[in-house]
Amino acid sequence: MPQWSTDGRGGRRRDPPGSLQAPLWRAIAVYRFAALAYVTVLAVRNLSDYAHPVGGGVVLLAMTSWTVVSGYAYADPSLRRWPLLLADLAVTLAVIVAAPRVVGSAVLSTGVPPLSVAWLAGPVLAWAVSGGRRRGVVAALILGATDLTAREAAREGVGQSSLTGAALMLLAGIAVGHVVRLAVIAEERLQQAVELEAATRERERLARGIHDSVLQVLALVQRRGAQLDGEAGELARLAGEQEAALRSLIATAAPVELDRKEVDLRSLLGGYASPVVSIAAPATPVVLPAGVAGEVAAAVGAALDNVARHGGGRGWVLVEDDVAEVTVSVRDDGPGIPPGRLGEAVGQGRLGVVQSIKGRISELGGTVRISSMPGEGTEVELRVPRSRAAPDDSAGPVD
């Protein structure tokens, strides 16, 4: 569920502007007052026929008071918790039990409905909006069973209309809960889109500033010093490399969060691109859970560190996205790894490959294959199965 904030003055809390939950709670309040108006019309019309007219007036007054109190309480997001939900259910159950006794079995047998008619669905809607389908169904089952039991105790009998009312409450709990779940998901996606747009605009603003200042200076240094010898020429070459690296950095899209659980692996690996590291990836997003993608990217970073230290500095990263698994290969054209060298490194306590690469991928249920021959470079292949990487979609924000 979305988190709400105070008004900043210690007063009553309100839903944030643009919240999709606020209209739902207002709709419940409108329904409660409309149902109360309907019950009031029925009571005024049939009050003289009730077995206990005074009791009918007391029950109607209690219903009116609770409609006002609950409407005010549910308007405050900080109060939409179990105490209020349980109190709402308890008051409605009390009205359901008292209503048939107030009207009397003789009057009920003539077709006059009890005072709880229509009004008793209020808690079902409130529970569904607060917690989704499951809560709505639980409230509907409790209220429906109590209503049928109270009618049977009043010797009214359980007719088709009574069963239809209970079924309608159950369907209302399911439908409203499903709509609320969709509303919460839509609100989260909207918030993510707004944050992504703001981040993209800021990135573009910074990129324009860098292009107009730093990149221009680096390009000028590279051009002026390209023909010079000695340290001046070396500085020009380094300026050219930094210009290329900086251009690649500002041209790389910011990591895109598809939702709070998934990210595009290409965005994370794009940060490793440089004049000496080439990255080849599919044209479509390589979607992985955020934690899995972060571990894979960290393992690739560790492999590229080894390329920089031992592989001659030049590296290539290839990303392959299959239905069953995601494969990332890191290759260099360095001197290669002599046979037995990895075992010696572990014996000496140098656990970079074992812990930084193999350890991360093993925890994800994947495998690491290292291929190397002296003088022919090294290739590190990381494979992560999607069966272990897939997020659990069984639990939504609300259910």
N, C-alpha and C positions, 0 to 999 in steps of 0.2 A: 504494500500500500504506500502511496505517496506520504512523505513526511511534511507536517505542517509546522509553521512557526508562529510565535506570538506576535502581537501587534506592536511590540517594542515599548509599550508603556505598562506592561504587566496586566493589561486588561484582557478582555475576552478575545479569543482567537478566532480568526476567520480563514476561510479557504483562500489560497493565493489566487491572484487575478488569472483568469483563463483556465482555472482548474475545471476538469470535466466532471468532478464529483459534486461540486456545488449545485448544479442544476438537478442532479438526481435527488439530493436531500430536499431541495425545495419542492420537487415533484411529490415526494412522500408527504411532506407537510400539507400540500394542497389536497392530496388524496384523503388524508385524515380529516381535514375540515369538511371536505365534500361528503365523505361518508358520515360524519357526525351530523351534518345538515339533513341527510337522508333519514338517519335514525331519528332525529328530532321530529321530522314531519310525521314519521310513523307513530312515534310516541304520542304526539299531540292528537293524532287522529284516533288512536286506540286506547289511550290512557284510561278512559272510563271503563273499559272492558277488562282491564288487567285484574288479576286476582289480588294484587297488592299495589294499588296506584301510588301510594306514598313511596314504597320501595322502588317503583319504577322511576319516580322523580329523583330519588337518591342515586340510583345507578346512572341515570342520564347526567346528573350533575358531576358524578365522578368521571364519567367518560369525557365530559367537556373540559374539566380541570386537567385531566391527564393529556388531552389533545393539545392544550395550550402549553403545558409544562414540557412535554416531549418535543413539540415543535421548536420551542426556544432552546432546549438542551441539545438537540441534534444539529442546530445551527452552529454550535461551537465544536470544531474538530477535536479539541482536547477532551471532550466529554463522550465521544463516540467509542466507548470502551465497554467491557463486559458488565460493569455495574449498571450502566444505563440500559444496555440491551436486555439484561436479565430482569431489571425492574419493569421495563416495557412489556416483556413477556408475562411476568407475574400479574401485573395489573389487568392485562387482557384476559388471562386465564380466570381471574376472579370475576370479571364481567361475564365471561362465557358461562361460568358455573351459576352465577346469580340470575342471569337474564331469564332462563326458562322458568325458574321458580317464581319470579316476579310476575311474569305474564300468566302463568298457570296452564296446566295441561289441557283444560277444557277450551281455553282460548286458542292455544297452539293447534289443537286438533281442527279448528275451523280455518286454518291457513294463515293466521296472523304470525309473522316472523318474530323471533326474539330480538331484544335490543342489540345484541351483539352482531347482527347481520351486517355484512360489508365492512363494518368498522374493525372487526377482528383481524383483517388482513394486514393491518399496519405493521405489526412486528415482523411479519414475513418479509415485507419489502425492506424494512430497516436491516434485518439480519442479512438479507441477500446483498444489499448495497455495501454493508460493512465487511462482509467476508466471502461473498461469491455464492456459487450454486449450493455448496454443501451446507452452509449455514442457513440459506433460505429453505432448503429441503427439510432440515432438522426442525426449524421453527414451524413450518407448514404441517409436518407430521404431528408435532406436539399439540398445536392448536386444533388441527382437524380431529385428532383422536379425542381430545377433551370436549370439543363441541358435540361429537356424536355420542359420547358417554353422557354428557349433561342432558341431551335431548332424550336419550333412552331412560335416564333416571326420572325425567319429568313425565314419562309415559306418553311422550309425543310419538315415539317410534322413529326409527331411522328409515326415512323414505329416500326416493330417488333424488329429490332436491337437496337433501342433506349431503348425500354422497357427492353430488355434483359440485356443491360448494367446497367440500374438502379437496376434491380433485383440482378445482380451479386454483385454490390456494397453492397446492403443490406445483402446478404448472407455472404459476406466477413466480414462485421462488426460484425455479429452474431458469425461466426466461430472463428475469431481472438479474439474477446472479451472472448469467452468461453475458448479458449486455454490459454489466459492470466490469467483468474481466476484460472484455474488449476495450472498454473505455480507459481502463488503467494502462493497458498495453499501448493504446494510441497516444495517451498522455506522455508515457515514457519515451516513445519513439519521437514525438514532437519535440520534447525537451532535448533529446540527443541531436536532432536535426538543427535546432537553434544553436546549441553549443558548437556543433561542427561548423556551422556557417560563420559564427563569430571567430572561431579559431582560424578558419580559412582566410577570412578577411584580414585578420591580424598578420598572418603569415605572408599574404600578398603585400601588405603595407611594408613589412620589414624587408621583403625581397626587393621592392622598388628602391628603398633607401640604400640597401647594400649594393644594388646594381649601379646606382647613381654615384656612389662614393668609393667603397672598397674595391669593387671589381674593376672600376675604371683605373684606379691607381695601380693595381696589380698588373693589369694588361699593359699599362704604360711602361712599368718597370721591366716587364718581360720583353717588350719590343725594343726599348732603348738598350738593354743590356745583352740582347741575343748575340750580337757580333763581338762582344768583349771577351777577353780571356781572363783566366785566373778566377779570383774570388768574385769579381763583379759578374762574370758570366755564370758562375754557380748560383749567385743570388738571383739572377734573372730567371734561371731554370727553375729554382724553387718557387719564385713568384708565379711562374706559369703553372706549376703543379697546384699551388694553392688556389689560384684563380679557377682552374678546372674543378677542383674539389668543392670549392664554395658554390660554383654554378650548379654542380650536381646536387648539392645539399638543398639549395633554395628551390630547385626545380622538382625535388622529390615531394610527392604529396604527403601530407601529414597522415599519421596512422588513423585509419577509419574504423571506428567502432560500429559494427553492424548492429549490435545491441550490447547490453551490459555484460554478456557472457562471451561474445564472439568478436574476433578481430580478423583483419586481412593480414596473413603472414607476409605478403609482399611488402606491405608498408613498413613492417618492422625490419625486414632485411634490407630495405632500400637505404637505411642509414649507414650501411657498411660500404656502399658504392663509393669509389674513388678512382683517380687516374690509374691505380694499379690493381684495383679489384673490380671485376666485371660481374654483373648479376643478370642472369637470364631467368625469367619467370613467365608463367602463363599470362595471357591477356585478361583472363577473368580472375576474380578474387579467389584466393586460397584461404577459405574460411576455416578457422580453428578456434576452439575455446581460448579465451584470453590467457589463462595460465599456461596452457599447452604451447601456444604460439610464443609466449615469452621465454619458456624453457628452450624451445627449438632455436629461437634467435640467439639466446645466450650461448648455446652449444656451438652455433655457427661462428659467433664472435670469438670463442675460444679457439676454434680451428683456424680462423683467420689470424689470430695472434701467433699461432705456430707458423703460419705461412710467412708472416712478417719477420719472424726471428730465424727460422731455419729453412724456409722454402724459397728464398730468393726474393720475396716481397711481392711477386706477381701472382694473383690468385683469380680463380673463376668460381662462381657460385651458380649452380643450376637447380631450379625448383621444379619438381614434377608433381602434379596433382592427379591422383587416380581415385577411383571410387572407393577402394579398400584402404589406401594409405597415402601419405604424403612423404615424398622423398626429396631430400636436400643433399646435393653433392658439392663438396668443396675440394678444388683441385689446384695444384701449383706445378711449376716446372722447375722446382729446385733439385737439389742433389739426392732427394729420396731418403728413406730411413733404412739404415743397415739392418740386416736380420738380427733379431734379439735385442735391438736397442730399446724398444718399449719396455721389455721385461727388466732391463738394466735400470731404466729410469724409475720404475716402480720400486725396485730394490733400493735405490738411492733416496727414496722419499719424494721424488718428483712426480706428483700425481695429477698433473694438468690434464692429460688426455683421459685418464681413468675417471677422475671425478668431474671435471668440467664438461666433458663430452659424453663419455659412456654412461656415467652415473645419471646425468640428466635424462638422457634418452631411455635408459633402462627403466627409470621410474615411470615413464609414460607408456611402458609396455612395448617400446620400440627396440630396434637393433642398430648397431654401429659396425660398419665394415671398413677397415683401413687397408688400402692397396698401395704398396710402394715397392719400388725396385731402385737400387742404387743408380743414380744418374738419370732416372726417368720420372722424377717427381713423385708426388703423393696425392692420393685421392681418399677423402673421408666421406663415406656415404651414410647419411642418417635416414632411417625409415621409422615413421610413426604411424601405427594403424589407426584408422578412423573409428574402429569399434571401441577403442579405449579413449580416443580424443573427443568423441561426440559428447556435447553437453546433455544434461538430463532435462528434457522438455516436459516431463510429466507434471512438474509443478510450476504453474504460472504465477504471476504476481498476486492473483486472487483466484480462489477456486471454492 
